[in-house]
Amino acid sequence: MTTCRPPSEADVPALAALRNDLPTQYALLASPRPNTHDDVRAWLARRSSDPAGLFNVVADETGAAVGFIQIVGIDDRSRYGKFGIAIDERRRGCGHGRAAIEQTLDAARRDGRLDKLVLYVAADNAVAIALYRATGFREVGVHRRHYFAPDGWRDVVVMERFLAAAP
Ligand SMILES: CC(C)(COP(=O)(O)OP(=O)(O)OC[C@H]1O[C@@H](n2cnc3c(N)ncnc32)[C@H](O)[C@@H]1OP(=O)(O)O)[C@@H](O)C(=O)NCCC(=O)NCCS
């Protein structure tokens, strides 16, 4: 069973591992820097107090953190937000990603400020793109040479999902 819940102090080591995992951070199109546990606490505090965001830890059946999922930059005039997810590399392929996305789509509908989620994903991230398609996102464009990864430029696919539409 997968749950999405607010972060707690006990999650800091697992989330620090994720924040310091370079392949995961590059998959998130980030510019990673080393994160101490205090950096992670500050990041969690920022995310949790951001009125334009919804942030949750993704937890397994024991309640332990396996990743995080977020909507940031909620534009309450145009009614969209920017979606992102990361699951610990050792815990992938167990259904946590898909379950967390489904739960977050429900949470986004309940939130009341959102009609649509948008996201950006590297064009060569086939696993993530397949998962997003399977959860009702569709590709709406490609930014060419948009993310400079350690081994070179990536095209970045733009996807969106209207919350009212069935997958
Ligand atoms: C994308 C990501 C969140 C998926 O999380 P996950 O917990 O592995 O997802 P699931 O276990 O629900 O698997 C989703 C699908 O991907 C497939 N999958 C997972 N890992 C796979 C792999 N290594 N190779 C092929 N398929 C894989 C699963 O079979 C599943 O397909 P199905 O639903 O048809 O059976 C995870 O890979 C991740 O954190 N990647 C790094 C960060 C990232 O890329 N984030 C998104 C970029 S914006």
The ligand as an SDF file (V2000), in Angstrom:
LIG
                    3D

 48 50  0  0  0  0  0  0  0  0999 V2000
    9.2070    7.8660  -12.6970 C   0  0  0  0  0  0  0  0  0  0  0  0
    9.1820    7.2530  -11.3040 C   0  0  0  0  0  0  0  0  0  0  0  0
    8.5860    8.2680  -10.3170 C   0  0  0  0  0  0  0  0  0  0  0  0
    8.2750    6.0070  -11.3220 C   0  0  0  0  0  0  0  0  0  0  0  0
    8.1560    5.5290   -9.9870 O   0  0  0  0  0  0  0  0  0  0  0  0
    7.8870    3.9510   -9.6840 P   0  0  0  0  0  0  0  0  0  0  0  0
    7.5490    3.8470   -8.2250 O   0  0  0  0  0  0  0  0  0  0  0  0
    8.9850    3.1380  -10.2090 O   0  0  0  0  0  0  0  0  0  0  0  0
    6.5800    3.7390  -10.5510 O   0  0  0  0  0  0  0  0  0  0  0  0
    5.7090    2.3980  -10.6160 P   0  0  0  0  0  0  0  0  0  0  0  0
    6.3400    1.3240   -9.7820 O   0  0  0  0  0  0  0  0  0  0  0  0
    4.2970    2.7790  -10.3120 O   0  0  0  0  0  0  0  0  0  0  0  0
    5.8960    1.9730  -12.1160 O   0  0  0  0  0  0  0  0  0  0  0  0
    5.2740    2.7150  -13.1230 C   0  0  0  0  0  0  0  0  0  0  0  0
    5.4380    1.9760  -14.4160 C   0  0  0  0  0  0  0  0  0  0  0  0
    6.7970    2.0450  -14.8300 O   0  0  0  0  0  0  0  0  0  0  0  0
    7.2920    0.7390  -15.0720 C   0  0  0  0  0  0  0  0  0  0  0  0
    8.6940    0.7130  -14.6600 N   0  0  0  0  0  0  0  0  0  0  0  0
    9.1730    1.0630  -13.4590 C   0  0  0  0  0  0  0  0  0  0  0  0
   10.5150    0.9630  -13.4630 N   0  0  0  0  0  0  0  0  0  0  0  0
   10.8440    0.5130  -14.6880 C   0  0  0  0  0  0  0  0  0  0  0  0
   12.0800    0.2170  -15.3250 C   0  0  0  0  0  0  0  0  0  0  0  0
   13.2480    0.3590  -14.6970 N   0  0  0  0  0  0  0  0  0  0  0  0
   12.0580   -0.1960  -16.6120 N   0  0  0  0  0  0  0  0  0  0  0  0
   10.8860   -0.3240  -17.2620 C   0  0  0  0  0  0  0  0  0  0  0  0
    9.6880   -0.0470  -16.7140 N   0  0  0  0  0  0  0  0  0  0  0  0
    9.6750    0.3580  -15.4480 C   0  0  0  0  0  0  0  0  0  0  0  0
    6.4340   -0.1720  -14.2270 C   0  0  0  0  0  0  0  0  0  0  0  0
    6.3980   -1.4720  -14.7550 O   0  0  0  0  0  0  0  0  0  0  0  0
    5.0940    0.5000  -14.2990 C   0  0  0  0  0  0  0  0  0  0  0  0
    4.3880    0.1790  -15.4580 O   0  0  0  0  0  0  0  0  0  0  0  0
    2.9360   -0.4990  -15.3350 P   0  0  0  0  0  0  0  0  0  0  0  0
    2.1120    0.4110  -14.4580 O   0  0  0  0  0  0  0  0  0  0  0  0
    2.4610   -0.5530  -16.7400 O   0  0  0  0  0  0  0  0  0  0  0  0
    3.2030   -1.8290  -14.7090 O   0  0  0  0  0  0  0  0  0  0  0  0
   10.5880    6.8050  -10.8450 C   0  0  0  0  0  0  0  0  0  0  0  0
   11.1550    6.0230  -11.8610 O   0  0  0  0  0  0  0  0  0  0  0  0
   11.5270    7.9470  -10.5030 C   0  0  0  0  0  0  0  0  0  0  0  0
   11.4980    8.4940   -9.3950 O   0  0  0  0  0  0  0  0  0  0  0  0
   12.4170    8.3190  -11.4590 N   0  0  0  0  0  0  0  0  0  0  0  0
   13.4040    9.3770  -11.2190 C   0  0  0  0  0  0  0  0  0  0  0  0
   12.7520   10.7330  -11.1400 C   0  0  0  0  0  0  0  0  0  0  0  0
   11.9030   10.9860  -12.3690 C   0  0  0  0  0  0  0  0  0  0  0  0
   12.2240   10.5640  -13.4670 O   0  0  0  0  0  0  0  0  0  0  0  0
   10.7930   11.7230  -12.1270 N   0  0  0  0  0  0  0  0  0  0  0  0
    9.9120   12.0990  -13.2040 C   0  0  0  0  0  0  0  0  0  0  0  0
   10.5920   13.0810  -14.1040 C   0  0  0  0  0  0  0  0  0  0  0  0
    9.7010   14.5900  -14.2610 S   0  0  0  0  0  0  0  0  0  0  0  0
  1  2  1  0
  2  3  1  0
  2  4  1  0
  2 36  1  0
  4  5  1  0
  5  6  1  0
  6  7  2  0
  6  8  1  0
  6  9  1  0
  9 10  1  0
 10 11  2  0
 10 12  1  0
 10 13  1  0
 13 14  1  0
 14 15  1  0
 15 16  1  0
 15 30  1  0
 16 17  1  0
 17 18  1  0
 17 28  1  0
 18 19  1  0
 18 27  1  0
 19 20  2  0
 20 21  1  0
 21 22  1  0
 21 27  2  0
 22 23  1  0
 22 24  2  0
 24 25  1  0
 25 26  2  0
 26 27  1  0
 28 29  1  0
 28 30  1  0
 30 31  1  0
 31 32  1  0
 32 33  2  0
 32 34  1  0
 32 35  1  0
 36 37  1  0
 36 38  1  0
 38 39  2  0
 38 40  1  0
 40 41  1  0
 41 42  1  0
 42 43  1  0
 43 44  2  0
 43 45  1  0
 45 46  1  0
 46 47  1  0
 47 48  1  0
M  END
$$$$
